[in-house]
């Protein structure tokens, strides 16, 4: 297949199970039908997993502050 912009022969690369046609000359990228949806879905899944892992890490390191003692911060018993 040839690049629609510069007529160079397109190369094929596979990223995360998605085949991407690209032009080595003009650096254009062409996707077959449905490939953009696959990329978006996988990207959203990766981002969701990353956010979940970050949230778990924050919860593991959270230490609540000690309760106020008599006389601190206006606390009166």
Backbone as a printed PyTorch tensor [residue, N CA C, xyz], in Angstrom:
tensor([[[  0.8530,  -1.1760,   0.0000],
         [  0.0000,   0.0000,   0.0000],
         [  0.8970,   1.2370,   0.0000]],

        [[  0.4730,   2.2510,  -0.7130],
         [  1.2700,   3.4700,  -0.8060],
         [  0.6570,   4.5970,   0.0180]],

        [[  1.5370,   5.4670,   0.4910],
         [  1.1150,   6.6260,   1.2820],
         [  0.2750,   7.5480,   0.3970]],

        [[ -0.9020,   7.9450,   0.8770],
         [ -1.7320,   8.8530,   0.0850],
         [ -1.1610,  10.2720,  -0.0110]],

        [[ -0.1800,  10.6070,   0.8180],
         [  0.4010,  11.9480,   0.8030],
         [  1.6190,  12.0210,  -0.1110]],

        [[  2.5720,  11.0810,   0.0720],
         [  3.8370,  11.1890,  -0.6600],
         [  4.1400,   9.9820,  -1.5510]],

        [[  3.2400,   9.0040,  -1.6250],
         [  3.3560,   7.8150,  -2.4660],
         [  4.4730,   6.8530,  -2.0580]],

        [[  5.0590,   7.0400,  -0.8910],
         [  6.0690,   6.1110,  -0.3680],
         [  5.3570,   4.8240,   0.0680]],

        [[  6.0520,   3.7130,   0.0140],
         [  5.4880,   2.4390,   0.4590],
         [  5.2940,   2.4760,   1.9840]],

        [[  4.0780,   2.1610,   2.4380],
         [  3.7820,   2.1760,   3.8670],
         [  4.4200,   0.9750,   4.5600]],

        [[  4.8170,   1.1750,   5.7900],
         [  5.3560,   0.1130,   6.6410],
         [  4.2780,  -0.2700,   7.6440]],

        [[  4.3980,  -1.4680,   8.1870],
         [  3.4300,  -1.9600,   9.1570],
         [  4.1110,  -2.1340,  10.5030]],

        [[  3.4850,  -1.6260,  11.5420],
         [  3.9850,  -1.8040,  12.9070],
         [  2.8320,  -2.3060,  13.7660]],

        [[  3.1460,  -3.1330,  14.7440],
         [  2.1210,  -3.6140,  15.6650],
         [  2.4060,  -3.0710,  17.0520]],

        [[  1.4130,  -2.4600,  17.6440],
         [  1.5250,  -1.9090,  18.9910],
         [  0.3270,  -2.3670,  19.7950]],

        [[  0.5780,  -3.1100,  20.8490],
         [ -0.4670,  -3.6000,  21.7500],
         [ -1.5820,  -4.3060,  20.9830]],

        [[ -1.1980,  -5.1100,  19.9890],
         [ -2.1730,  -5.8860,  19.2350],
         [ -2.8920,  -5.1180,  18.1440]],

        [[ -2.5040,  -3.8810,  17.8850],
         [ -3.1240,  -3.0700,  16.8380],
         [ -2.0980,  -2.8390,  15.7380]],

        [[ -2.4780,  -3.1860,  14.5040],
         [ -1.5830,  -2.9750,  13.3700],
         [ -1.7410,  -1.5490,  12.8610]],

        [[ -0.6340,  -0.8590,  12.7410],
         [ -0.6270,   0.5380,  12.3210],
         [  0.1940,   0.6560,  11.0480]],

        [[ -0.3950,   1.2480,  10.0030],
         [  0.3440,   1.5390,   8.7830],
         [  0.9430,   2.9280,   8.9220]],

        [[  2.2370,   3.0430,   8.6560],
         [  2.8790,   4.3490,   8.7640],
         [  3.8190,   4.5720,   7.5900]],

        [[  4.0620,   5.8430,   7.2960],
         [  4.9530,   6.2230,   6.2160],
         [  6.2960,   6.6440,   6.8040]],

        [[  7.3820,   5.9560,   6.4030],
         [  8.6910,   6.3210,   6.9380],
         [  9.2120,   7.6570,   6.4070]],

        [[  8.6240,   8.1390,   5.3130],
         [  9.0960,   9.3870,   4.7090],
         [  8.4180,  10.6140,   5.3410]],

        [[  7.0890,  10.6530,   5.3150],
         [  6.3770,  11.8430,   5.8280],
         [  5.8630,  11.6510,   7.2540]],

        [[  6.0440,  10.4370,   7.8070],
         [  5.6630,  10.1040,   9.1880],
         [  4.1470,  10.0800,   9.3970]],

        [[  3.3850,   9.9670,   8.3090],
         [  1.9330,   9.8520,   8.4130],
         [  1.5350,   8.4980,   8.9740]],

        [[  0.3930,   8.4410,   9.6280],
         [ -0.1100,   7.2160,  10.2390],
         [ -1.5330,   6.9830,   9.7330]],

        [[ -1.8040,   5.7500,   9.3240],
         [ -3.1300,   5.3880,   8.8490],
         [ -3.6010,   4.1640,   9.6000]],

        [[ -4.8580,   4.2100,  10.0230],
         [ -5.4630,   3.1230,  10.7780],
         [ -6.6040,   2.5220,   9.9720]],

        [[ -6.7570,   1.2130,  10.0710],
         [ -7.8810,   0.5380,   9.4380],
         [ -9.1240,   0.7640,  10.3000]],

        [[-10.3200,   0.5220,   9.7370],
         [-11.5450,   0.7070,  10.5200],
         [-11.5010,  -0.0980,  11.8260]],

        [[-11.8690,   0.5410,  12.9010],
         [-11.9220,  -0.1040,  14.2060],
         [-10.6270,  -0.0390,  15.0000]],

        [[ -9.5150,   0.2750,  14.3490],
         [ -8.2370,   0.2890,  15.0630],
         [ -8.1420,   1.4560,  16.0410]],

        [[ -8.6810,   2.6020,  15.6910],
         [ -8.6700,   3.7360,  16.6160],
         [ -9.4830,   3.4100,  17.8660]],

        [[-10.6190,   2.7440,  17.6780],
         [-11.4340,   2.3410,  18.8300],
         [-10.6600,   1.3900,  19.7470]],

        [[ -9.8930,   0.4610,  19.1510],
         [ -9.0770,  -0.4510,  19.9550],
         [ -8.0340,   0.3170,  20.7620]],

        [[ -7.3880,   1.2750,  20.1260],
         [ -6.3620,   2.0720,  20.8100],
         [ -6.9780,   2.8490,  21.9650]],

        [[ -8.1160,   3.4750,  21.7190],
         [ -8.7800,   4.2680,  22.7630],
         [ -9.2010,   3.3750,  23.9260]],

        [[ -9.7820,   2.2210,  23.6230],
         [-10.2310,   1.2980,  24.6750],
         [ -9.0610,   0.8150,  25.5140]],

        [[ -7.9880,   0.4200,  24.8530],
         [ -6.8260,  -0.0760,  25.5940],
         [ -6.1650,   1.0310,  26.4020]],

        [[ -6.1310,   2.2220,  25.8440],
         [ -5.5480,   3.3450,  26.5660],
         [ -6.3700,   3.6700,  27.8150]],

        [[ -7.6940,   3.6510,  27.6730],
         [ -8.5690,   3.9270,  28.8230],
         [ -8.4050,   2.8530,  29.8930]],

        [[ -8.2460,   1.5930,  29.4680],
         [ -8.0610,   0.5020,  30.4230],
         [ -6.7450,   0.6630,  31.1660]],

        [[ -5.6940,   0.9870,  30.4470],
         [ -4.3870,   1.1870,  31.0730],
         [ -4.4470,   2.3460,  32.0640]],

        [[ -5.0740,   3.4560,  31.6700],
         [ -5.1740,   4.6280,  32.5430],
         [ -5.9990,   4.3090,  33.7840]],

        [[ -7.0830,   3.5540,  33.5970],
         [ -7.9210,   3.1730,  34.7340],
         [ -7.1410,   2.2900,  35.7060]],

        [[ -6.3820,   1.3340,  35.1610],
         [ -5.5690,   0.4620,  36.0240],
         [ -4.5070,   1.2680,  36.7630]],

        [[ -3.9080,   2.2390,  36.0950],
         [ -2.8810,   3.0770,  36.7200],
         [ -3.4950,   3.9140,  37.8430]],

        [[ -4.6610,   4.4930,  37.6030],
         [ -5.3200,   5.3020,  38.6270],
         [ -5.7050,   4.4330,  39.8260]],

        [[ -6.1750,   3.2230,  39.5550],
         [ -6.5520,   2.3130,  40.6380],
         [ -5.3260,   1.9490,  41.4790]],

        [[ -4.2060,   1.6700,  40.8180],
         [ -2.9770,   1.3300,  41.5350],
         [ -2.4800,   2.5110,  42.3620]],

        [[ -2.5470,   3.7300,  41.7880],
         [ -2.1380,   4.9270,  42.5250],
         [ -3.0170,   5.1250,  43.7520]],

        [[ -4.3210,   4.9090,  43.6030],
         [ -5.2480,   5.0760,  44.7140],
         [ -4.9470,   4.0660,  45.8210]],

        [[ -4.6600,   2.8230,  45.4410],
         [ -4.3120,   1.8160,  46.4490],
         [ -3.0230,   2.1820,  47.1730]],

        [[ -2.0460,   2.6900,  46.4380],
         [ -0.7750,   3.0830,  47.0540],
         [ -0.9920,   4.2220,  48.0440]],

        [[ -1.8330,   5.1840,  47.6810],
         [ -2.1050,   6.3090,  48.5950],
         [ -2.7910,   5.8140,  49.8600]],

        [[ -3.7210,   4.8910,  49.7200],
         [ -4.4350,   4.3890,  50.8840],
         [ -3.5130,   3.5860,  51.8000]],

        [[ -2.5530,   2.8860,  51.2390],
         [ -1.6410,   2.0970,  52.0410],
         [ -0.7070,   2.9830,  52.8500]],

        [[ -0.3730,   4.1500,  52.3550],
         [  0.5730,   5.0230,  53.0310],
         [ -0.1030,   6.0850,  53.8990]],

        [[ -1.4240,   6.1270,  53.8960],
         [ -2.1190,   7.1430,  54.6700],
         [ -2.1100,   6.7790,  56.1470]],

        [[ -1.6680,   7.7100,  56.9650],
         [ -1.7150,   7.5580,  58.4080],
         [ -2.5350,   8.7120,  58.9560]],

        [[ -3.6530,   8.4080,  59.6060],
         [ -4.4780,   9.4980,  60.1180],
         [ -3.7440,  10.2600,  61.2210]],

        [[ -4.0250,  11.5420,  61.3310],
         [ -3.3580,  12.3180,  62.3770],
         [ -3.8340,  11.8650,  63.7600]],

        [[ -3.0030,  12.0580,  64.7780],
         [ -3.4260,  11.6620,  66.1230],
         [ -4.5550,  12.5810,  66.5950]],

        [[ -5.3800,  12.0720,  67.4920],
         [ -6.4620,  12.9300,  68.0010],
         [ -5.8730,  14.0910,  68.7980]],

        [[ -6.5660,  15.2290,  68.8160],
         [ -6.0370,  16.3720,  69.5670],
         [ -6.0100,  16.0730,  71.0650]],

        [[ -5.0050,  16.6200,  71.7210],
         [ -4.9020,  16.4630,  73.1780],
         [ -5.5210,  17.6840,  73.8450]],

        [[ -5.7930,  17.5580,  75.1090],
         [ -6.4100,  18.6460,  75.8530],
         [ -5.6120,  19.9360,  75.6890]],

        [[ -6.2950,  20.9750,  75.2760],
         [ -5.6580,  22.2800,  75.1350],
         [ -5.1320,  22.5530,  73.7350]],

        [[ -4.9980,  21.5350,  72.8690],
         [ -4.5140,  21.7440,  71.5100],
         [ -5.6670,  22.1320,  70.5920]],

        [[ -5.4410,  23.0850,  69.7460],
         [ -6.4120,  23.5000,  68.7330],
         [ -7.7520,  23.8740,  69.3220]],

        [[ -7.7600,  24.4050,  70.5160],
         [ -8.9950,  24.8250,  71.1640],
         [ -9.8230,  23.6820,  71.7220]],

        [[ -9.2430,  22.4900,  71.7440],
         [ -9.9610,  21.3230,  72.2500],
         [-10.0620,  21.3840,  73.7570]],

        [[-11.2600,  21.2710,  74.2760],
         [-11.4730,  21.2560,  75.7340],
         [-12.2950,  20.0090,  76.0700]],

        [[-11.8840,  19.3410,  77.1200],
         [-12.6090,  18.1510,  77.5580],
         [-13.7420,  18.5100,  78.4540]]])
